[in-house]
Amino acid sequence: MRHALAQIYGVLRRMFESKLAGSINILVIGIALSLPAGMYVLLQNAQGLVAQISGTPQISLFLEMDAKTDDADNLGKQLALHPAIASVEFVARAQALEQLKQSTGLADVIGGLSRNPLPDAYIVHPRPGSAQLLDALRAELAKLPKIEHAQLDSAWAYKLETLLRFGHMLVLILAGLLSLALVAVTFNTIRLQILTQREEIEVAKLIGATNGFIRRPFLYFGALQGLLGGIAAWLIISLSLLLLNWQLDALSQLYGSQFTLHPLSPGDSLTLLLFSMYLGWLGAWLSVARHLSQIEPR
């Protein structure tokens, strides 16, 4: 353990022999990682905002005109027990007509009708699910007794799902490309470190040092550089969200809302740090595997 800590200390000292170069490398890694991670955070916040604005789609169930009170009551009990339904709201014919009067401003015209043309209805609030599941639920409810028509406005749900899938795919592609770039950066950095320490490696091999022993400090170097780059990315994202929330707060007050961009969760933050450390380790391992075998004592 003490030997490993000593090696880590030596790696950090070597990493910042040139403070400017070491800091720039870490900053480059941090900026590259912050791009997909920042897009992921914004996508998660956008998803929450759209859900907050749009809410869960509602299914309107219009009963047949000859449906009795007992029919409506039995249907309400059946809907309340359905596992895919969160809540149910009954709208009587008279209530629906009154709402129509208030919303359209045609009270005189509606008052002149000889009878109420609107049926009793249930407003069904489904549990959150995909657009396909909501369509399947609508089709199932439409087959219930005394249901004349079941209506679901699922167009927005399909559009939202498509947009979110596109956003997630874009984040994955960007993360993949930048991950390859970071592995390449670490690969080249370790290659330069190996060339710089070529004579030391030759001497170590002469006195019997194994490849594993020689490889270990370079792997520490790559992993620590990746970890520090991940910390830099986390700081960049947190600072950016802080600045955006500062401006968003003023904008929200103008529109009478209270929307705030949420930062990376603890789980996502840990994933970012571990992933960045893994990328650094991977780049170092590939570089060491490629170049260390080419160095033999003369």
N, C-alpha and C positions, 0 to 999 in steps of 0.2 A: 504493500500500500504506500509506504513512504517513498519507495523507488518510483512508483507510478506518479505520485504527486510531484516529485522532483522532475520527472520527465515533462509533465504538464507545465510546470513553471518554466522549464527551459524552452518549451515550445512557444509559450506566450512571449518570453523575452526575445526569441528569434523572430516571432511574428511582427513585433513592434520595434525591431532594430531600426527600421526606418518608419517613424511614426506616421509620416504622411502617406507612404505607400500602403502600410497596413490598414490605416483608417480608410483610405480610398477603396481598397479591396472589400472591406466589410460594408462600406456604404453602398458600393455597387451591388453587392449581394442583397443588401436590405431593400434597395429600391426595386430590384428585379422581383424579389419575393412579395413586396408590398403591392405590386400591380394586380396579380391574380387574387391575392388575399383581400385586397381592398375592394375589388369587383365582387368578390363573394359576399363581403359584409354589406355592400350596397344592395346586392340582389336580395339578400335576406331581409333587409329593411324595406325594400320596395315590395316584397311579397307581403310583409306585414301591413304596409300602408294600403295596398290594394284590397287586402282582405278586410281591413278596417273600414275603408270607404264603401266597398261594394257589399260586404256582408255575405252570408251564405245564401245561395239562390233559394227561392221559395217555390213550392209546388202549390198551385191553386187547383183545388178539387171542386168542381161545380156539380151540385146534385141535380137530379132530375126534378122537373117542375112538380111532379106528383108525389115527391118524397114527403113522408110524414115526419112528425116530430120524433117518433120512436125510431124511425129509420136513421135520422140524423144522429140521435143519441147512441145507437148501436155502432154506427160508423165511427163516431168520435172515440168510443171505448176501444175499438179495434185499432184505430190509428195510434192511440196513446201507448198501446202495448207493442207496437212495431219496433224492433231493435235499431232500425236505421233512422228513426225519427226522433229528433230532440224535443220538439214541442209542437202543439197543434192549437190553432186559434179558429174558433167558429165565428163566421160572419153571417148573421141572419139576413133575410131578404130585405127587411125594413131598414136595417142598419146599412146595408150596401147601397140602398137607394138614397138614403140620407147623405152618405159620404159622396155619392155621385153628384148630388145637388150642390154640395159645398165646394167640390173640386172643379166642377165645370162652369159654375155660375149660370146654369140654365134652370134655375128653380121654377120659373114660370112655365117653361115647356114641360118639365118633368111633372110638375103639379097638375098639368092638364091631362095626363095619361089616365085612362080608365082603370088600369090595373098595373100592378108592379111586374115588370117584365124580367126582373132579376131573380135568379135562383138562390137558395141557401148555398153557402160555400164553406170550405175549410181551407185555411192557409197552413200548409205543412212546412215546418222548418226542419230540413234534414240535418243529420249529423255531417260534419265535414267529410268530403270524399271527392273522388275524381268526377269529371263530367260524365264519363261512361257509367259510373255507379248511379249518378243522379238520374240519368236517362232510364236506366234499368228500373230504378225505384218508381219513376213516373209511370212507366209502362205497367208495372205491377199494381200500382194504386188505381190506375184507370180501369182495371178489371173488377174492382170491388163492386158489390151491389149498390144500386141507386146512384152510381157516378155517371154523369152525362159526359163530362169532359175533364181531362187532367192537363194542366198547362205548366210548362217549365221553360223559363228563359235561360237556356244553358249556353247561348252563344258567347257570352262574356267569359264563362268558365272555360270553354274550349280555347278561346283566344289567350286567356291568362296562362293556361297550362302550356300552350305552344310557345308563348313568349318566355316563360320561365325555363322550359326545356332548352330553348335556344340560348338563353343566358347562361345556364349551367354548362352547356356544351362549350360555349365560348370560353368560360372560365377554365374548363378542363384542358382545352386546346392550348390556351395561353400558359397555363401552369405547366403543361408538358413541355412546351417549347422553351420556356424560361428555365425549367429544371435541367434540360439538356445543356443549356447555355451555362448554367452555374456549375454543372459537373465538368464541363469543358474548361471553365475558368480555374476551378480547383485543380484539375488535371494538369494544366499548364503551370500553375503556381508550384505544385509539388515537383513537377519535372525540373523547374529552375532550382528548387531547394536541393534536389538530388544532385544536380550538376554542380551546384555550389559546394556541396559536402562530399564530392566524389572521393577526394583523397582520404577524408575521415572514414568513409565507408570501406575503402580498400584496406586501410589499417585495421579496422574492426574485423573484417573478414580474415585478415592474416592471423589475428590472435584468437580466432575460433568463434566469433560472433555468428549466430544463426541469422537467416533471413528474417525470421519472425521478430527477433530482438531489434534488428536494424529497421524493420518496417514499422514498428510500433510508434515511434515519435512522429513519423509522417502521417500516420492515421490519426493520431491525436491532433496534429496540426490541421488536417482537413476538417475533422469533426468540430474542433473549437472555432475555426473560421466560419463554418456553416452555422454553428450555434449563435455566435456573435452577430452574423448577418441576419439570422432569424429575430434576434432581439431588436436589431436596428429596424427591421420590417415592422415589428409590433409597435415600436415607438413611432414610426412614421404614420402608421394607420391610426393609432390613438390620437396623435397630435392633429392629423387631418380631420378626424371626426370631431374633435374638440372645436376646431375652427369652424367647421361646417355647422355644428350645432349652435354655435354662437350667432351665426347669421340666420340659421333656420329658426331660432327662437323669435327673432324680430319678425320674420316672415309669418310664422305661425300666429303671432298675436294679431297681425293685420287680418287674418282670415278666421280668427276665433277658434283655432285648433291648438292642440298640444302634442305635436308629433316630434319625436326625438330619435335621432339615429343611434342605435344601440351598438356598442363596441363588440369586439370578438368575445365570445363566451370563454370561460376558463378552459373548457374542453377543446375549443377551436384554437385557443392560444397555445395550449400544450401541444396540439397536433402540429401547429406551425413551427414551433421550436424543434420538435423531434424530427419533423420532415426536413427542415433546413440542415440540422445536424447530420441526418442520414445522407443528404445530397453531398455535403462536404466530405463525409467519410467515404462515400462511393467514388467520388472523383479522386480522392487520395489513393484509395485501394487500386483503382484502375491504373493510375499513374505509376505507383510503386511496382505493381505486377508487370508493367510494360518496361520500365527502365532499370529496376534494381537488378534484374537478371543479367543485364548487359555489362554490369560493373564487376570485374573479377580482379583479384590481386595480381600485380605484375611481377 
